[in-house]
Amino acid sequence: MRVLVEGSGGSSGWPEPGCRCASCLRQAAAGNARVRSAIIIDGRMVVGVEGVEGTEGYRVRALGHEGWDITGPDGRRLLYAGGPGAVPEPPRDAAPYDIAFLDLLGEPTQLGRLRARGLITAGTVTAVASADHRVPSEAELGRRCGFWRVRLVGDGETVNAIRSVEKGLETRRVLVLGGARSGKSERAELRLAGEPEVTYVAAGGGGAGDPEWAARVAAHRARRPAWWRTAETTDLAGLLAAARGALLIDGIGTWLAAVLDECGAWEDRDAAGDKLAGRIAGLIAAWRQTRAHVVAVSDETGLGVVPATPAGRRFRDELGRLNQALAAESEEAELIVAGRALPLDAG
């Protein structure tokens, strides 16, 4: 099966004609253009948002209004999303796909779900369809494709269904920093949207009796895919040592606050010093040696006023030092400001 990508953009392309949004203007200024998504299979079958043509010799299943499941004469299989917002749900008897074109800007977690079902495997050529101004820029789209491990194909490119093993994860540890309501948790979740096996780690206190905290926890839970597991623990070192899938730790600040409490460090700084240092050293050592793919969220400290209390100043100082240590042991770190990601170069 050989696929020519006639177009890879949204319903009106990208940039969208007449649109004055920042994404479209940025795309135009860079000289990039993607026309409405459509593909030609083996030079004879056309698949696009309006339907399919030239199906003789192919088995085509319409997946509602969400896309198509196509099997070629050679037995190769292709999954195609029907346009922006489409989330094709393959039938229960579906076999693994050789090629998949998905709208990952609309629903990135569909990739993780398909991987969990075994329908997208290490040998599947997976590409983004319907790219448009739902993403800020071509560069950001490329970054997302990188951590989702999918192809960013352009108009006019050819995709062949040659089953080659997908590269393993080159990034094991990612630290995502940001202030309150910066979008850091959303960014961490986005990074792991394509993973088939994710454990969300609630690493701090449960906030029992605090309605506002309970509402925050409920909002985070509702945003996560239903098949993600949840672990509530402050034993991050043990979890990092044992885990083999993907971990999302949210967050390092709440873990540190809980550990300070467990060590009695709020009341007696000197007496708790060795115990706290041991817990922190254990976390850093486990982070350095983990076999899991781990994304951790932490609060960036020290950008506001100096805390008014000794406890507040201690928390700020300890978290600042811990962030530095984890960043030094991470393949990637980024700072989220107003929902925008700033990569932090390791130098």
ABEGO torsion letter per residue (X at the ends): XBBBBABABBAAEOBBBGBABAAAAAAAAAGBBBBBBBBBBGGABBBBAAEBBGABGBBBBBBEAAEBBBBBAAGBBBBBBAEBGBBBBBBAABBBBABBBBBAAABAAAAAAAAAAGABBAABBBBBBGBBAABABAAAAAAAAAAAGBBBBBBGBBBBBBBBBBBBBABABBBBBEBBGAGAAAAAAAAAAABABBBBBBABBAGBGBAAAAAAAAAAAAABBAABBBBBBABAAAAAAABABBBBBOBAAAAAAAAAAAAGAAABAAAAAAAAAAAAAAAAAAAAABABBBBBBBBBBGABBBBABAAAAAAAAAAAAAAAAAAAABABBBBBBGGBBBBBBAX
